Amino acid sequence: MSDTFKGIIAIIATCVVWGLSPIYYKALSHVPPLEVLSHRALWSFLFFAVILLMQGRRRQMSDLIATQTGRMLLALPGMGDPRFERSVIALCLHDEAGAMGVDIGRLHDAISFSDVLDQLADDDLLVTDEEQAALAVPEPELLMGGPVEPQRGFVIHSLEYSGSDTISVAGRFALSTTPGIVVDMGLGKGPRQAALALGYAGWGPGQLDEEMTRNGWIALDVDPLPLIDLPADERWHAALREAGIDPAMLSGQFGSA
C-alpha cells in the first residue's frame, strides 16, 4: 500500500470519526463531561500505543516517556554534593547512554565573560581589537556549567539564533558551543536570550535515574529561557515556583516530579 493511499484512508477515517462524534456525545449526555474527557484521553492513549507497538516502535515510545531531555534538573536540599548545591541544570540529553546538561544557576567565581573574549583574542579566534572595543555593556554573565570540561564553553539560548553547531533541544531551547556565538553575545548580536557557561554536568548510563530515586534531583517541566532573564541566584527558587512547588516546603526527603 502506497503512502498516498494510506494518507487518503486516514483522511476518510478522520472525517467519519468527526462526523459521527455528535451522535457519540448525544448518547453520553447523561455522563459528567469530566468523566467523558477522561475516558476519551485514556482510550486515545491506548489506541496510539497499540499503533506504535504494531509498527515496532516500542523502544521509541519507551524513550519518549522516560527521557528528561529538555527539562530542568534541580538539585534538592541535602543531596550531599556541594558542587551541585542549588544547581539549575538545563538537560540537553538524557537517554540510555547517559545524560548531559548545563547549570545556569551559578555565576563563575573566577572568570568573567570579558576574560573569555580575551582568551579568544589571544588564540586568534574571531575577536579583533575593534570587536573587543565594541563589547556590549553591561557584558553578559558567565556561569559555572558543571565539573566536566570546565575550560569549554556551552551556550544555552533561544531558538531564533543558529550557528554551525547549534542543536535544538526538544524544540524548547538551543545549545551551541562554537566561539562565534560567544563573540556575537559580546557584541550584542547574539540570541535574544542566552547564557554562557564553562563546563557541563554529565552522567553515565542509568546514573542520573539512580540519583533521582535517592532524592538527589527533581526534574521539572520548566522552560529555561525565562529563567535566564532573572539573576542567577534567583533561578532555583523561580524554577520551583514555576512548577507550582513552594521552595520552603522542600526537604532532603523530597522525591522527583
C-alpha positions in Angstrom: 0.0 0.0 0.0 1.5 3.4 -1.0 1.9 6.3 1.4 -0.6 8.3 -0.7 -3.3 5.6 -0.4 -2.6 5.4 3.3 -3.0 9.2 3.6 -6.3 9.1 1.8 -7.6 6.4 4.1 -6.5 8.3 7.1 -8.3 11.5 5.9 -11.5 9.5 5.2 -11.4 7.8 8.6 -10.8 11.2 10.3 -13.8 12.7 8.6 -16.0 9.8 9.5 -15.0 10.0 13.2 -15.6 13.7 13.4 -18.9 13.3 11.5 -20.2 10.7 14.0 -18.9 12.4 17.1 -22.1 14.4 17.7 -24.1 11.1 17.9 -21.5 9.8 20.4 -21.7 12.8 22.6 -25.5 12.9 22.4 -25.6 9.3 23.7 -23.4 10.3 26.6 -25.3 13.4 27.5 -26.1 11.9 30.9 -22.4 11.3 31.8 -20.5 14.1 33.5 -18.2 15.9 31.0 -15.1 15.4 33.0 -15.7 11.6 33.0 -16.2 11.7 29.2 -13.0 13.6 28.7 -11.1 11.3 31.0 -12.2 8.2 29.1 -11.5 9.8 25.8 -7.9 10.7 26.8 -7.3 7.2 28.2 -8.6 5.3 25.1 -6.8 7.7 22.7 -3.5 6.9 24.5 -4.2 3.2 24.3 -5.1 3.4 20.7 -1.9 5.2 19.7 0.2 3.0 21.9 -1.2 0.0 20.0 -0.4 1.6 16.7 3.2 2.3 17.8 3.6 -1.3 19.0 2.3 -2.6 15.7 4.8 -0.5 13.9 7.7 -1.9 16.0 8.3 1.4 17.8 8.1 0.2 21.4 11.7 1.4 22.1 11.0 4.8 20.7 7.8 5.0 22.8 9.6 4.0 25.9 12.4 6.5 25.3 9.9 9.3 24.7 8.1 8.6 28.0 11.3 8.1 30.1 13.6 10.9 28.7 14.1 14.1 30.7 15.7 15.9 27.7 14.6 19.5 27.6 13.5 19.6 31.2 15.1 21.4 34.1 17.0 19.4 36.7 17.2 21.0 40.1 19.4 19.8 43.0 17.4 19.1 46.1 18.4 20.2 49.6 20.6 17.7 51.3 21.8 15.9 48.2 25.3 15.8 49.7 27.4 17.1 46.8 28.5 20.8 47.3 29.4 21.0 43.6 25.7 20.9 42.7 24.1 22.8 45.6 21.0 24.5 44.2 22.0 23.7 40.7 19.6 24.6 37.9 20.6 22.4 35.0 19.1 22.6 31.5 19.1 18.9 30.4 20.4 18.7 26.9 20.5 14.9 26.6 19.1 12.0 28.5 18.9 8.6 27.0 20.1 5.0 27.7 23.7 6.1 27.1 23.6 8.7 29.9 22.8 12.4 30.4 24.3 15.8 29.9 23.2 19.2 31.0 24.4 22.8 31.7 24.0 24.5 35.0 22.5 28.0 34.6 22.1 28.8 38.3 25.7 29.7 39.5 27.9 32.6 38.4 31.5 31.8 37.7 33.6 32.9 40.7 37.0 33.2 39.0 36.5 34.2 35.3 34.4 36.9 33.6 32.8 37.0 30.2 35.4 39.5 29.0 38.2 37.1 30.2 36.8 34.5 27.8 36.9 37.1 24.9 40.4 38.0 25.8 41.4 34.3 25.6 39.7 34.1 22.1 41.7 37.1 21.0 45.0 35.6 22.3 44.2 32.4 20.4 43.4 34.5 17.2 39.8 33.1 17.2 37.5 35.6 15.6 38.0 38.5 18.0 39.6 41.7 16.6 40.7 44.7 18.5 37.7 46.6 17.1 35.3 43.9 18.4 36.9 43.9 21.8 36.4 47.7 21.9 32.7 47.2 21.0 32.0 44.8 23.9 28.4 45.1 25.0 27.7 47.0 28.2 26.8 45.5 30.6 28.7 42.4 29.5 26.9 39.1 29.6 27.3 36.9 32.6 29.5 33.8 32.8 28.2 30.7 34.6 29.7 27.5 36.0 28.1 24.9 33.9 29.4 21.9 35.6 32.6 20.0 36.6 33.2 18.3 33.3 35.4 20.1 30.7 35.4 23.3 32.7 37.6 25.0 30.1 35.0 24.6 27.4 32.1 27.0 26.7 28.4 26.0 26.3 25.7 28.4 25.5 22.0 27.8 26.3 19.9 30.1 24.1 16.7 30.9 22.3 15.9 29.1 19.1 15.9 32.1 16.7 19.8 32.0 16.6 21.5 29.2 14.8 25.2 28.6 14.3 27.2 25.8 12.6 26.9 23.5 15.6 23.6 24.6 17.1 21.3 21.9 18.1 17.6 22.2 19.2 16.8 20.6 22.5 13.3 19.1 22.4 12.2 22.2 20.5 12.4 24.2 23.7 15.8 25.8 23.6 19.1 25.5 21.8 22.7 24.6 22.6 25.8 26.0 20.9 29.5 25.5 21.6 31.4 27.4 18.9 33.4 30.6 19.7 31.3 32.5 17.2 28.2 32.7 19.4 30.4 34.0 22.3 31.7 36.8 20.1 28.1 37.7 18.9 26.9 37.8 22.5 29.8 40.1 23.5 28.9 42.4 20.6 25.2 42.4 21.4 24.4 40.5 18.2 23.7 37.1 19.8 20.5 35.3 20.7 17.7 37.3 22.4 18.1 35.0 25.4 21.4 33.3 26.1 23.6 32.1 29.0 27.3 31.2 28.6 28.7 28.6 30.9 32.1 26.9 31.3 31.8 23.1 31.7 28.8 20.8 31.9 27.3 18.1 34.1 27.5 14.6 32.8 26.1 11.2 33.9 26.8 7.6 32.7 24.2 5.1 31.7 21.5 4.9 34.3 23.4 7.1 36.7 21.1 10.1 36.8 18.0 7.9 37.1 19.5 6.2 40.1 20.4 9.5 41.7 16.9 10.8 41.2 15.5 7.8 43.1 17.7 8.8 46.0 16.1 12.2 46.1 19.1 14.0 44.9 17.4 15.7 41.9 14.0 16.8 40.7 13.1 17.1 37.0 10.7 19.8 36.2 8.8 20.7 33.0 10.0 24.2 33.1 11.4 26.3 30.2 14.9 27.6 31.0 14.7 30.7 28.8 12.6 32.8 31.1 14.9 31.8 33.9 17.9 33.3 32.0 16.2 36.7 32.3 16.5 36.5 36.1 19.6 36.9 38.3 21.4 33.6 38.6 20.9 33.3 42.3 17.1 33.6 41.9 16.7 30.8 39.2 16.5 27.8 41.6 13.5 29.4 43.5 11.9 30.6 40.3 12.0 27.2 38.6 10.3 25.6 41.6 7.6 28.3 41.8 7.0 28.0 38.0 6.4 24.3 38.6 4.0 25.0 41.4 6.3 24.0 44.2 6.9 26.1 47.3 10.7 26.1 47.9 10.1 26.4 51.6 8.3 23.1 51.7 11.3 21.2 50.2 13.4 18.9 52.3 16.1 16.3 51.8 13.3 13.7 51.7 11.5 15.2 48.7 11.5 13.0 45.6 11.2 13.7 41.9 8.3 15.1 39.9 
